Amino acid sequence: MSAADRYLRSGQRAVGKVERAVQRAARPLRSYGFPYRAPNVPRGVEMPAEPSRLGAAYDTEWARGPLARAARGVITEGPMRLLVAGVANPDVTGLDRLSDLTRLDDPPPVIFAPNHHSHVDTALMIRSIPMCWRRELVVAAAADYFFDKQWKATLSALSLNAIPIDREVTGRRSSDMFRDLVADGHSLLIYPEGGRSPDGWGQEFKGGAAYLSSRTGAAVVPVFIDGTGAIYGKGMKRPKPGKTKVIFGTAMQPTADENTRRFNARIESAVTRLGDEAITDYWTATRRAASGTNPKLTGPEFNGWRRQWELSERRKLGAAGLRRRQKRRWPDLG
């Protein structure tokens, strides 16, 4: 018998001893059944799939507990503050329009409804919202994007106090949850457009903010964010630091004879007026609003290169036109 055969047989005997030892160790466990181990499934029986705990079904209640709140406070005042200051360099205006609410001893919960162009928007809004609402702020985030994986869901809930929401329609379960949160004193940040702009221009507002306002009784605060699309818009691989502007409008509530569709149109008009104010001034934007001539957030009707050209011209007038110049490294020609 060759040396190779001897080594092979020795290895086989060693493996056999290990297998027998594992079987002897596991033999006592055979007497333990359910619930210590999964129940047996009869042959021919197809078990239903386990319900998903991600997406809209993800439970975020743990993120509003004392430990999570403390951790989120550290994140907000530490890394998030540095990120917003270094990347967005915001100029926040219009807070005086909310002074009648912020002066109260216990300001009521409100719904912030800004336009949406970038992932930077949420951190920028959290840092810009007054402290009386920031501490109890809840962010409505797309369930199919921020809650599709366990790590993303955990990170979003912990750092942003985000809750999953269907971006197409606000279901009964979500609206009941929002109603309970507002009743507990939480304010809400929701993007009426439903998602980031695909081309740099705005999108038509969906009725989520208007519906939640009528359901919860919370006022809607229109907000316009300028400049984030040029910093880290949809499709960009990395952010390019620049300047931004955040303009808050006056809080709005639906009138007695106003349905969700009309109130949503009024919210969109208010954000449109703030967008005009961002590139002109208060008086010009107000005068155009009276005549209904504010430039649309959705951009011109035509498509193609003219639409992109109009976008570049608009950005030159706003905060994006004041973006920081990128440092150039010239080649060393020796």
C-alpha positions, 0 to 999 in steps of 0.5 A, spaced: 500 500 500 502 506 497 503 512 502 498 516 498 493 510 500 494 510 507 493 517 508 487 517 504 484 511 508 486 515 515 482 521 512 476 517 511 476 514 518 477 521 521 471 523 517 467 517 520 469 519 527 467 526 526 460 524 523 459 519 529 460 524 534 456 529 531 450 524 531 451 522 538 451 529 540 444 530 536 441 524 538 438 527 545 435 533 540 430 528 537 426 527 542 424 535 542 419 537 537 415 544 536 416 549 539 423 548 540 424 546 532 420 547 526 414 543 525 414 537 520 411 539 513 407 533 510 409 531 503 404 534 498 402 540 502 405 547 500 406 552 505 404 559 504 410 564 504 412 568 510 409 575 510 414 580 508 416 584 514 419 589 509 416 595 505 410 598 507 409 592 513 416 594 516 415 596 524 418 603 526 415 604 533 422 602 536 425 608 532 421 612 537 423 609 543 428 613 548 434 610 546 433 611 538 431 618 540 438 619 543 442 616 538 438 620 532 439 626 536 447 625 536 446 623 528 442 630 527 447 634 531 453 631 529 454 627 522 448 630 519 450 637 521 457 637 518 454 633 511 449 639 510 454 645 512 459 642 507 455 639 501 449 644 501 451 650 505 444 652 506 440 659 506 434 658 510 429 664 509 421 665 511 421 662 518 418 669 520 412 666 517 411 661 522 412 665 528 405 665 530 406 658 531 413 657 534 411 663 539 406 658 542 408 654 548 406 648 545 406 649 537 401 644 534 404 639 529 404 641 522 406 637 515 411 640 511 411 639 504 417 641 500 419 639 493 423 634 491 430 633 487 435 630 491 437 625 497 440 631 500 433 634 501 431 630 507 437 632 511 437 639 509 430 639 511 431 636 518 437 641 519 432 647 517 426 646 520 425 649 527 427 645 533 420 645 536 418 641 530 425 637 529 425 633 535 418 630 534 419 630 526 417 624 522 419 623 515 415 619 510 419 615 506 418 611 499 417 603 502 419 600 495 426 604 496 428 605 503 425 599 506 426 594 501 432 591 505 433 590 512 439 594 513 436 600 509 430 600 513 434 600 520 438 606 518 432 610 515 428 609 521 434 610 526 437 616 523 431 619 519 425 617 524 422 615 517 416 611 516 414 607 510 409 610 505 406 607 498 408 613 494 402 612 489 397 612 494 396 613 502 392 607 504 388 606 510 393 603 514 398 609 513 393 614 514 391 611 521 398 611 523 399 618 521 393 620 525 396 617 531 402 620 530 400 627 529 395 626 535 401 624 539 405 630 537 409 628 531 410 633 525 410 630 518 415 631 512 412 628 506 414 630 499 407 631 495 411 629 488 412 622 490 419 621 488 425 625 486 425 629 479 427 625 474 430 631 469 431 636 474 424 639 473 418 638 478 413 633 478 405 634 479 403 634 486 400 628 489 394 629 494 398 625 500 399 632 504 392 635 503 389 628 504 393 627 511 391 634 513 384 633 512 384 627 516 389 629 522 387 637 522 394 639 522 396 645 517 401 644 511 407 648 511 409 649 503 417 649 502 421 650 496 428 647 496 433 650 491 439 648 489 439 640 491 438 638 484 445 640 481 448 638 487 446 631 487 440 630 483 437 623 480 442 619 476 448 623 479 454 618 482 457 623 487 455 629 490 458 636 488 458 641 493 454 647 492 449 652 495 442 651 497 436 655 499 430 653 503 424 658 503 418 656 508 411 659 506 405 660 511 401 654 514 395 652 510 389 649 512 383 646 508 377 651 508 370 648 510 368 647 502 375 645 499 376 637 497 382 634 497 384 635 490 383 643 490 387 643 497 392 639 493 392 644 488 393 650 492 399 647 496 402 646 489 401 653 487 404 656 494 410 652 493 410 654 486 410 661 488 416 660 493 420 657 487 419 664 484 421 668 490 427 663 490 429 666 483 426 673 484 424 677 490 418 677 494 414 682 491 415 680 484 413 673 486 407 675 490 405 680 484 405 674 479 401 669 484 396 674 484 395 674 476 397 666 476 403 667 472 408 664 476 413 660 472 411 652 473 415 648 477 414 642 472 418 646 467 416 648 459 411 644 455 416 642 450 421 636 450 428 635 448 434 639 448 430 646 449 427 643 456 434 642 459 437 649 456 431 652 460 433 648 466 440 650 466 438 658 465 433 657 471 439 654 475 443 660 473 438 665 477 437 660 483 442 658 489 445 653 484 448 658 480 452 660 486 455 653 486 462 653 489 467 652 483 471 645 483 478 646 484 482 644 477 488 640 477 493 642 472 498 638 469 505 638 470 508 640 464 515 640 467 
